Amino acid sequence: MSTNDENADGTEPSDSAEAGGADQPDAPERQVEWEDPAAPLWNGLKYGVRGFGILLVVGLLVWWPYKGLPGLWGVLVGAGMGGAFVLITVVAILFTSKGSPSVVMGALMGSYLVKVVALIAVTALIKDMDFYNKAALVTMLLGAIVLVLGGELLGVMKTRQVYVDPEQTTDRKL
């Protein structure tokens, strides 16, 4: 037997350990999409980011040649503000999805407060500046909100979820 076939301590590996079998207690169980309660959120995030990327590319292709550097900055600031405002909500829910409903609600309300304060601060800070094109900023801000929310909705709607309880654990007579 060659040394490549042996473990470092000279013992033979067991068949169940080689197969990654059930003898490994710390092996994570893989959930399929329809059993994972967070799958709609992950799909919503995935589609939302895709929509955001498409909007950013289209916005840059339209506004940068049309208005130059101010158009570029308007697209980046507007898309950043609108996309971040919507995507942070999904990320906050995903981070707290294993917690209690009060923890999720606290994270949502806290993230909403932080987003509103940041949005007000950014708009107050750049209000009198002229490095960006205001029309590019507004169109990208509105476009980001619509496209990212639409992408998230599409992602959630395309997720396969179980609508019945196959094990009938909630079979109660009302």
C-alpha positions as CSV (number, residue, x, y, z in Angstrom):
1,M,0.0,0.0,0.0
2,S,1.4,3.4,-0.9
3,T,1.5,6.3,1.6
4,N,-1.0,8.2,-0.6
5,D,-3.7,5.7,0.4
6,E,-3.1,6.0,4.2
7,N,-4.0,8.6,6.7
8,A,-1.3,10.6,8.5
9,D,-1.6,8.3,11.5
10,G,-1.4,5.1,9.4
11,T,-5.0,4.1,9.8
12,E,-7.4,3.4,7.0
13,P,-10.2,6.0,6.4
14,S,-13.7,4.6,7.0
15,D,-16.1,4.3,4.2
16,S,-18.7,6.7,5.7
17,A,-16.1,9.4,6.4
18,E,-14.9,9.2,2.7
19,A,-18.4,9.5,1.4
20,G,-19.1,12.5,3.7
21,G,-21.8,10.5,5.3
22,A,-24.0,10.9,8.3
23,D,-21.2,10.0,10.8
24,Q,-20.0,13.6,10.6
25,P,-22.1,15.5,13.1
26,D,-20.9,19.0,12.0
27,A,-21.8,18.4,8.3
28,P,-24.4,21.1,7.4
29,E,-27.6,19.8,6.0
30,R,-28.4,21.3,2.6
31,Q,-31.9,22.6,2.3
32,V,-33.6,22.6,-1.1
33,E,-35.1,25.9,-2.3
34,W,-38.7,25.0,-1.4
35,E,-37.7,24.0,2.2
36,D,-35.6,27.1,2.9
37,P,-37.7,29.9,4.4
38,A,-35.1,32.5,3.5
39,A,-34.9,31.4,-0.2
40,P,-37.4,34.1,-1.4
41,L,-35.2,36.7,0.2
42,W,-32.0,35.4,-1.3
43,N,-33.7,35.2,-4.7
44,G,-35.1,38.7,-4.2
45,L,-31.6,40.0,-3.4
46,K,-30.1,38.2,-6.4
47,Y,-32.7,39.7,-8.8
48,G,-32.5,43.1,-7.2
49,V,-28.8,43.3,-7.6
50,R,-29.1,42.2,-11.2
51,G,-31.7,44.9,-11.9
52,F,-29.4,47.4,-10.1
53,G,-26.5,46.4,-12.3
54,I,-28.5,46.7,-15.5
55,L,-29.8,50.1,-14.5
56,L,-26.3,51.3,-13.6
57,V,-24.9,50.2,-17.0
58,V,-27.7,51.7,-18.9
59,G,-27.6,54.9,-16.9
60,L,-23.9,55.3,-17.5
61,L,-24.3,54.5,-21.2
62,V,-27.0,57.3,-21.5
63,W,-25.9,60.0,-19.1
64,W,-22.1,59.9,-19.3
65,P,-21.8,60.6,-23.0
66,Y,-24.7,63.1,-22.8
67,K,-23.6,65.2,-19.9
68,G,-20.0,64.1,-19.4
69,L,-18.5,63.9,-15.9
70,P,-21.5,65.5,-14.1
71,G,-23.7,62.9,-15.8
72,L,-21.4,60.1,-14.5
73,W,-21.5,61.5,-10.9
74,G,-25.3,61.9,-11.1
75,V,-25.7,58.3,-12.2
76,L,-23.4,57.0,-9.5
77,V,-24.9,59.1,-6.6
78,G,-28.5,58.6,-7.7
79,A,-28.2,54.8,-8.3
80,G,-26.2,54.4,-5.1
81,M,-28.8,56.2,-3.0
82,G,-31.8,54.4,-4.5
83,G,-30.2,51.0,-4.7
84,A,-28.7,51.0,-1.3
85,F,-32.0,52.3,0.2
86,V,-33.9,49.2,-1.1
87,L,-31.2,46.5,-0.9
88,I,-30.3,47.3,2.8
89,T,-33.8,46.3,3.8
90,V,-33.4,42.8,2.3
91,V,-29.9,42.4,3.8
92,A,-31.2,43.4,7.3
93,I,-34.0,40.8,7.0
94,L,-31.6,38.1,5.9
95,F,-29.2,38.8,8.8
96,T,-32.0,38.6,11.4
97,S,-34.1,36.0,9.7
98,K,-33.2,33.3,12.4
99,G,-34.2,35.7,15.2
100,S,-37.5,36.4,16.8
101,P,-40.1,38.6,15.1
102,S,-39.2,41.5,17.5
103,V,-35.6,41.2,16.5
104,V,-36.4,41.3,12.9
105,M,-38.8,44.3,13.4
106,G,-36.1,46.1,15.4
107,A,-33.5,45.6,12.7
108,L,-36.0,46.7,10.0
109,M,-36.9,49.9,11.9
110,G,-33.3,50.6,12.8
111,S,-32.1,50.1,9.3
112,Y,-34.9,52.3,8.0
113,L,-34.0,55.1,10.4
114,V,-30.4,54.9,9.4
115,K,-31.3,54.9,5.7
116,V,-33.6,58.0,6.1
117,V,-31.0,59.9,8.1
118,A,-28.2,59.0,5.6
119,L,-30.4,60.0,2.6
120,I,-31.3,63.3,4.2
121,A,-27.6,63.9,5.1
122,V,-26.4,63.1,1.6
123,T,-29.0,65.3,-0.1
124,A,-28.3,68.2,2.2
125,L,-24.6,67.8,1.7
126,I,-24.8,67.8,-2.1
127,K,-27.7,70.2,-2.5
128,D,-25.6,73.2,-3.5
129,M,-22.8,71.4,-5.2
130,D,-22.5,71.3,-9.0
131,F,-20.3,68.2,-9.6
132,Y,-23.3,66.1,-10.6
133,N,-26.2,66.4,-13.0
134,K,-29.5,66.7,-11.1
135,A,-31.6,65.1,-13.9
136,A,-29.2,62.1,-14.0
137,L,-29.4,61.8,-10.2
138,V,-33.2,62.0,-10.1
139,T,-33.8,59.5,-12.9
140,M,-31.3,57.0,-11.5
141,L,-32.7,57.4,-8.0
142,L,-36.3,56.7,-9.2
143,G,-35.1,54.1,-11.6
144,A,-33.1,52.3,-8.9
145,I,-36.1,52.2,-6.6
146,V,-38.4,50.9,-9.3
147,L,-36.0,48.4,-10.9
148,V,-34.6,47.0,-7.6
149,L,-38.0,46.6,-6.1
150,G,-39.3,45.0,-9.3
151,G,-36.3,42.7,-9.4
152,E,-36.8,41.7,-5.7
153,L,-40.5,41.1,-6.4
154,L,-39.7,38.9,-9.4
155,G,-37.1,37.0,-7.4
156,V,-39.6,36.3,-4.6
157,M,-42.4,35.4,-7.0
158,K,-40.1,32.9,-8.9
159,T,-39.1,31.1,-5.8
160,R,-40.6,27.7,-5.4
161,Q,-42.1,27.3,-1.9
162,V,-44.3,24.7,-0.2
163,Y,-47.8,25.9,0.4
164,V,-48.9,22.8,2.2
165,D,-47.6,21.0,5.2
166,P,-46.5,17.6,3.9
167,E,-46.0,16.2,7.3
168,Q,-49.3,17.6,8.5
169,T,-47.8,19.1,11.7
170,T,-50.3,22.0,11.6
171,D,-53.4,19.9,11.1
172,R,-55.7,21.5,13.6
173,K,-59.4,21.9,13.6
174,L,-60.6,25.4,13.9
